Amino acid sequence: MKRLIQISMSLFVLTLALSSCEKESESVANLHGRWVLNTIAVDGGSSISGFGSCITFLSTDKEGIGSDFSGVDFTVGNFSYALSSDEKTLTILDTSMLGGMYNYSFQIDELSISSMKLRTYSEFGVAVFTFSR
């Protein structure tokens, strides 16, 4: 009987330990990787092509680094980023003149394994960026 209680307690402690481990959120998991810019629309106007530009999130945490490629001038830049605790805002700090210059705080309208839609306020008005894998 004593052995059964010990085994039961061990299983309880193991279950508690495994369930208390912090798991990667779905948003963080979906953000990681390479995203191709499909379109940019400003103030609800016509969408323009992303010209093969892409952005890559290299880290698997809410904060990290990444790289961006401009399909217009074929340059590559680097940036840092932070995903807000409520996972509704993505802030990208991109101070390099190379790459896509995504130096904004974005509202996340959509983020799934295959598509991402980001909204920001730029000098041209409200800009909506749509990406796919």
Buried (B, 14 or more C-beta within 10 A) or exposed (E): EEEEEEEEEEEEEEEEEEEEEEEEEEBBEBBBBBBBBBBBBBEEEEEEEBEEBBBBBBBEEBEBEBBBBBBEEEBBBBBBBBBBEEBEBBBBEBEBEBBBBBBBBBBBEEBEEEBBBBBBEEEEEBBBBBBEE
